[in-house]
Amino acid sequence: MSSGVHAALVPGGVIGNGRYRLLAKSGADARSNAELWRGRDGQLNRDVALTVLLGDLADNEAAARARRTVERAMHAASFTHPGVSRVIDVLTPGTGIRPDEGILGMVVAEWTQGTDLMDLIAEGPLPAGAATRLLEPLGAAIEGAHHAGLVLGADHPQRIRVTSDGRLRLAFPGPRPDAIARDDVKGLGAILYLLLTGRWALPGGPSNVPVAPTGPDGSVVAPNALHPYLPHELSSVAVRSLEDTSVGGIRTSAAILQVLDQIAAEEAETALIPAVSSRDDDDDQVVWTTQRPVQDKQQKKKLWISVGVLALATVAVIVWLSVQIVGFFSDEPSKGGGPTVVINQPASNGQTAPAHAPAGPVQPGQIVVYDVTNQPDNATQANRAVDNNANTFWRTDNYFQQFPTLKPGIGLMASFAEPVKLASVTITSPSKGTHVEIRVASSPNAPLEETKVIGIADLSDGQTQIQLNDHEPTSHVLIWITQLTSAGGGKNQSEIHEILYTRAQ
């Protein structure tokens, strides 16, 4: 019997052999044909959370699934944690439910005071710090349950409520009969995604919640692609928790918790100072800032300094342009280094034959950030690593944890106009201790496992020349970083200022 024609499943209706009065519907989980209600226990005179499994007793498969859900909820009754509502009772037809009620099972849990998760995001996504603090207790509950061999079923947003003291809590226990621990991890990632974007990233979500967008390969678009202000680390955790791939996917709640803890610690270090009132007496708004207020004299001083710097920069640009123009019209050839021009020489038979490519530097035609998780770090800055200017650089994002916790690595893939055989690669970088592998690939987007290592090194502060093993000429060379430079305090980040590719004889 469907919920749409069940007369008792309305506010004020009574179910559970007359014991539970329905007060308000909190949601529905269509995957389990379950309705989620706030109810009133008439015997104990207290509010409860009711997960009501609907169906026809004649449907043996549906009845078996409901029975399995009730059994799993009963096993979880011994597990207590602030992130999970305590299971009080479970009911089945003949034991607390009349066979004619159209109910195949019911999980009764203590009521969670607070608000629905969906109400929390009704006005838009939350800041990263707020999302982190909300999610940590639920993540800790999932981790504890998994250690106890239990699955909670925290993979639907309407099963989650926000407590009055600001914690996410599984308010309607009752995992699907086929749910596994991996589903809880996916649920945690999807809830984080929801908090950061207002979109749901798993199948079977509420019909009134926008679905998370996906890319051409079907993977969920990262939250920081929708909201660039979000920390890369948090955005990465959200999408990688949803992935089933063995490479790059997060499969445990412990990995998520580590990142949440570190982001929470960083948020605490940069907590907002008290509000600064607006100068305009007619404007009663306040301005929140992470910077301390600056006095007028200081502001004016900084303004004059900025103007002076701008003026000097303008003069420098004018001088530089003048030099370039004079050099352009000068008869004297430039003494500066430039690209090597190879002129075709006539062959002995009168035909034109290309000259042999000499040993020495070779410039790639293109360089891009290579990332197996489809979340490349500073993708628009990759060309700075080969622009022959050591003052510009490409930098990885800041990671709270070393690879491979969140991803196996990050790299720069260079593509050459024609296959080349390299003798060495020289990397200029201040990131001492960064571990790199030089790999050859068949294409710019070749899977990592199909690339071949031809050289490895730990970078020094300055130039590091990496001699390469013998290899076939290739058009694609990957600088693959597997360990970042650690600066302490949860900061792991590396910079590459310049890459020099040297052709073999």
Secondary structure, 3 states (H helix, E strand, C coil): CCHHHCCCCCCCCEECCCCEEEEEEEEEEHHHCEEEEEEEECCCCEEEEEEEEECCCCCHHHHHHHHHHHHHHHHHHHCCECCECCEEEEEEECEEECHHHCEEEEEEEECCCEEEHHHHCCCCCCCHHHHHHHHHHHHHHHHHHHHCCCCCCCCCHHHEEEECCCCEEECCCCCCCCCCHHHHHHHHHHHHHHHHHCCECCCCCCCCCCECCECCCCCECCHHHHCCCCCHHHHHHHHHCCCCCCCCCCCCHHHHHHHHHHHHHHHHHCCCCCCEECCCCCCCCEECCCCCCCCHHHHHHHHHHHHHHHHHHHHHHHHHHHHHHHHHHCCCCCCCCCCCCCCCEECCCCCEECCCCCCEECCCCEEEEECCCCCCCCHHHHHHHHCCCCCCCEECCCECCCCCCCCCCEEEEEEEEEEECEEEEEEEECCCCCEEEEEEECCCCCCHHHCEEEEEEECCCEEEEEECCCCCCEEEEEEEEEECCEEECCEECCEECEEEEEECC
